[in-house]
Amino acid sequence: MATAAPAEGVRRVSVAAWLAQRPGLIVAIVVAISIAALLQLVDFQNHRIRLSVDASLDPLIAPDLPAQPVDDAVRARFGAPDDAVLVLLQTADVYSAESLRRLDALTQALAATPDVAEVQSLTSVALPRAGTAEGQLSLRHLRPEEFGNAALIAQLHASIDADPLLRGQLVSLDGHSAAIRVSLTTTSDRETLDSGVAEAITRTAHAASGNGFQISITGMPIVRDATSRTVLRQMAWTVPAIILLLAVLLALAFRSMRGVWLPLLTISLSLLWTMATLSATGRPLNLITSLVPPLLATMGLAYCAHVLTEFEALLREPRIRDRIKRIEHLLHDIAGPVVLTGFTTGVGLLALVTNDLPAIREFALLACLGVVYTVLLVLSFVPAILGITTRRLPRRPLPGDHIFKNGSAMIGRFDIVQRRRILWVASAVGIGAILLSLRVDVGDRFVGAFSKNSPVRQDYERVNTALDGVTPLSILVDGAVPEFFLEPSSLQQLDELEQWLRDQPEIGSVIGISDHLRSLNRVLTGSAEAHLPDSREMVSQLLFFGDTDTLSQFVDSERQSTLINLRLTVDDTADISDLLKRVDARLLELPKSMHAQTSGQAVLMTQSVEAVTSGQLQSIALALGVIYLCLAIQFASLWVGLLASLPTLLQTALYFGALGLFGVKLNATTSLVECLVLGLAVDDTIHYLARFNVAARRTASETTAAVSALQAVLRPITLTKAILAAGFLVLVTGELQNQVMFGWLAAFTLAAAWLVDVFVTPAFISGVRVVTLWDSLSLNLGQNVQGTIPLFAGLSTRQARIFALMSRVEIVPAGVLIIREGDPGGDVFVVIDGKLAVWSYVNGERVLLNSLKRGGVVGEGGYFGQRRMANVETLSKVRLLRFDDADQERICKRYPKLAARIFLNMNRIQAERRARGTAMPAT
């Protein structure tokens, strides 16, 4: 392994020295940038933060969904959207005079609420009644003076029970609940949230409760508003709670104030710069980009833990007493891994920009920018503060130092001894996780995101039970020609479709034009049962006399398009998706003259969840591919790049396998946890490989290096995982189940990542010699390496460096015997710098056989199985390239073309010596 100081690394050394010598300047620059960021983020004159927060669910709806044009057409033709607020008044008898007066007062109060477009209830809609003459039909509102008319109310009760248009819509089937449908003027979640109309409706409705009346409020606007406000409320207390917990755990881990405030300050500065940049762009913080702060806190804490652990080790290094040299050594040790980790994580995050959802793309760009800021602070600000604040050397070891040292040595030996078994177990677990991941369903819940004890969830369940469904869904049916739905045969097809829909377990209520016609026909004919009219003329007459605002919600004026409104008893998009598949298949069975499509918020949210999740899966796959390419380039080998990627792939498989095992659905929240997996997995793997590379070069033993690397990284890996897991577990105390699941999944992911880092990664890497891109660029083999070293003839400079790094570069002082006559052959030596003397004893006298300088090769005869037939001694300080059969075997497997060229050059060197008749004794 290479140990030579690289001439081409002077630039890196000078940068590290420059940073180490100017801590005050670096801190001043960071303070200046932070002040500018603070001025951008905070408006001190008006005492407000310039960063706006979009807590609505609008960013979670993907654009250009297949159902969006249908939804737009429904809105254009039939007016009010289907996502109204439902207020349920429950009492012993909704038909009593007191109940009707309470219902009427509440209806009027809700109608007077700002941003309310329309209110429909039993006391506000026009109810069909038979006229005074036979065959006449009238539509009249129930007047307040009629509330006490027992005979009229009893007649109304019987009429509603027999009316499919009203039964289960405005009054429950048991007569204990009355519904009020409130339509809003707002057209988006953002408008609803900003207007406060959902809260105003809630206050107004709850004011009518008491004295035997219970009020429940639900509907998509209420649920989405509650979701947004709950997220904001949770962020207000969980973020400080997590910071406090991290501070306590950091204090226990490092037992110093610096070990607490420096990581927290670094994370805070990174977040300040990131949020200030977002504020400067004018973009709001939404429910997706609000996950950037915990991600940056995660990455920042991981980076700081590695840096602080390395710094604490340098403080206890007796050979380094100078503060500037100590910081310079720190930068040398951490710069490569931190930069590579940041670059790989950033590239992985940028893979998310291929997602269809703008909020996910904003998350990717913002998180990537935050990672850049974090890396810059960790490589400049943190070392500068460490250099300024460290005045005395520690007298006692870090907490748990003995446990970590002994534990890492024991685990490392176990990893080496049980390498094959660990790899078999890891393979079996990985395959099992992949099989379990096939069981993962895509889906999300909206009301189900709240706990069972939440008022939002309880109100939804009460309304859902009383009215046989809450979640709205519509079917738009277009006829081939105008007046298509005046034909009884067309209505019969619709009626059969509605009957099929009622048989579906997820559907609680179905209302369409056929129900409206049945209601009108029953009232007009005085029949006890409601029947569809059997003639075109009768259909036309009923639609003419019954032409109201209610009718316009079911059929257009041309009688060519009609709408079937459904209420679903489920809100899980996975269940809705299964229903939509069956419904779409049934719609294809309609006559060719009828074209039907599903629409509504339920369809849009289901398609959005599926589109976003599939897009994120593609992005994750792309991120894994990009990470592999980065590692393959970094380690100058496709094979080593694959080995370095395997821990990340295994952790990803374990995560998705856990989703399948526990029945957790894949959605925007759970798939974003994978970003955490990728970031931490790559971070720890790279730090381990960097340590492994240094140790392997120092000890010339991969197995020893594997144990040594684990001893160096076990403490920061364990502390990072434990502290972050504890922080994420704070989320399990939240109100929203998806946030609770996020906390559990993140904690599980961190635990699985620790197991992989500690047991699997050392087993994977212990049999591999690693060459990094930085090594291959920085190793100095001198000028014109191909022309001055015959062994490297025909190779590129990079190939020559790779061969040297896969072998060993050694610096040997003058007067050392590197080959002894009579010893078994084995190693081959190539002179990079310096001089060698080849000599032997002849008749008891030392005879010089040859002198070698740059490019000379010795030991090749012994390499081919002969014993050493001469001595080789260094005449000056010499830099040698040394390799043996094991090195060549590794090169053959990893770089077969390179190995073939080396063999060819060795044979050529031997042949040229024999041709010149100057071949030395086989050394």
Disulfide bonds with the S-S distance in Angstrom:
none
